[in-house]
């Protein structure tokens, strides 16, 4: 082992050697030098290095190494020393024979129980005199490693020699590791008297020393990057640092953190086995309990005879592995656990669990030990795991909760307790994968019908049934709970009122019998509990039923006190955010989504993270940021399976379909329409967004009849549910757009005027959309006031996508009115916004109000094609319509050569090679296509719209 940070200790030894060689006698009056340091600190390496240098300097060196395994072999250390003495030929016959005879006699006669026995004393003196005779023949260095493991007879002999070294050229070097109990206290006290002892201490390495040692084994940059962490793991123990270097060298690739592998594990166990048994046992207890060194469990889990020595367990006696906080690093803890048998671990876990339970410790402290034992034999064990699992859920530690609850579920418990465990398991599984809750929900439903669960334990599972669209089962369970509910129990009645309130909000068309709130009505605390439990539902219904924008302040208060990882109240957070979106406070909702996402305590839990991402996508879509909306929706859909999303899939799927449609990616949007949607989705307000998106796609794909059917179905459902609010879906405006596409202008005008009459002044976004459609039903300059009003409103609410379309329409209206300056300004602004929003082409909506599809796209139409200038856009449209270069030149008052040059640039910009490809790019290859909206691009397979689930 290389020496690091040991130069001062080696220099001390070399000075004592120099004194020995210079004076011809033992240096000073202290002939014994002891190297003291923790196990693994490099004492043996230092002693071996010194021995080699002493030999090179001309001294005779003899050495021995004591071992715990040979502690009971009499005179083993002395026998090693004698074998190592270089005897000349003249001395050999006499001294070898005499020493061999003495050692053999001593090994047979030594009585360990009475070292002062006369025969033993005579043998000790004889062996000691023979050793001194060897020492008198020249400078001699005696090195004994791990003297604390030496056998008793050898210690007595060494003590005899040490007391008679005056005037002899002998230096004794011993290595010793601190122990929790004195080794051979009588002999040690005699031999290591301070008067003849020089002690050299070897501390553990510093952080810089750890780096230097690593740099000897690894690349210097790598050694520097892992030095600090390696020092924290090893505590500066050179043996452990070498093991980390071995693991790092064997690792498949370099990393910024040390590789902890088999070498480190073996080194930790080697250090502990070389320490006292008390240290090894204490390390095992600390590894299992995770307590600090002076915790309450350690004394009770160790042998009672070990208690007096516990105070001696520290860094020095434990090779630096144990400090005041317990085992110094998780890697050390894992190594100790790996070195234990399964029976040892179970015994310690069971003992710790019983001690903690008897002391009244909280379940969270007991549960980690219960999962590590075999059978849960005692009646308190499974309920303790259940309580600990529920607390872990409240703390956001879902994986921990699942570990406790699954262990409790595997035990043999009664039906009531098993039902409670399955209910808690459903709550925990839902955070990670809602689809995984389905088996638990089946069992919980059975338990509720059997009367094993009350309202409080059933509330969560019923909410998850609503998530998965199992509305009939949810209503049936509420009926069972109502029949058994105690009308005199305010808490049960409150839970029932909360459950039925959520059902009515999420499924407004479902009739559920509410329990008569006779007791609750007279109990203010129960009323407050119900109001608190229904906070999110009340916010949502306030916006949907009344269009009440005043709920925004209350929603902010809810979000400021509750997070999405607050497991019992996550639905409340979701509803508060949706209420903000429906109230058209999009910037505020976006800010809250970002804030909640940043402070999500458990961002790796898919369900809350995916739900937040879906809501952020919805906000981005309403703000007109189509690329961001599509990306966020795709990210949300990727976090959960379609079945795991349940009815809530209506949010991200609708956003993605609509964003792709608006960005002219109709084929990809059509593929999204093939994703299965639960039929129950269309019994919730979330299904309206899916219908809206599907209708939008149909309108863009050239199927205005199918689009009108979806938009009118939205209106029928909203009116039936008494949720006729444009912030949910502006179905009248959308239906008017479809009617315009079908050439039914009068009906469209009537419908959009009805929409404008119903809108409140604060609904600026929906008023602007209606004004744009109204302008499309008008002729000539009459359109300009409506479009200017719409543009003004859209600048207020920040919907950039809709603003881009309105500006394109306004530019076309100005151009038809002969105001080319205003037209150019509007078109320039429209193009800039379209590029920001990811909209490839802007078609003026007014064209659809006047006749044909292809023929209506006149040369003067202010069409904007992304990537082309105004003139190039017009030229591309005319070429796609089949006009020759000469005809285009006449219409635009340009030369034919100028047209040819610009058409070349257009082909290059749009990556096409012919006019037929250009027509396909601009979607002129599909007969019957008309344009009201920017959604008039894309192709679908022949036969109409893609199939998708219809509402039931």
WOSUL-V501177 format. One record per helix or strand of 3 or more residues. SS is the DSSP state (helix for helix, strand for strand). FROM is the first residue (numbers start at 0). TO is the last residue. If there is no record, write none. Layout:
BEGIN
ss: {SS,SS}
from: {FROM,FROM}
to: {TO,TO}
END
This chain:
BEGIN
ss: {helix,strand,helix,strand,helix,helix,helix,helix,strand,helix,helix,strand,helix,helix,strand,helix,helix,helix,helix,helix,helix,helix,helix,helix,helix,helix,helix,helix,helix,helix,helix,helix,helix,helix,helix,helix,helix,helix,helix,helix,helix,helix,helix,helix,helix,helix,helix,helix,helix,helix,helix,helix,helix,helix,helix,helix}
from: {6,31,42,59,67,75,88,117,139,146,151,169,184,193,196,206,219,237,261,276,297,303,329,341,362,378,397,414,433,454,470,489,517,523,534,550,566,585,605,625,641,665,678,684,703,730,744,763,781,799,819,844,869,884,895,914}
to: {22,36,55,64,69,83,108,134,144,148,161,175,190,195,201,216,233,249,273,288,300,311,337,357,369,393,408,431,448,466,483,505,520,532,545,560,581,597,622,638,661,671,682,699,719,740,757,775,796,815,836,848,879,891,909,920}
END
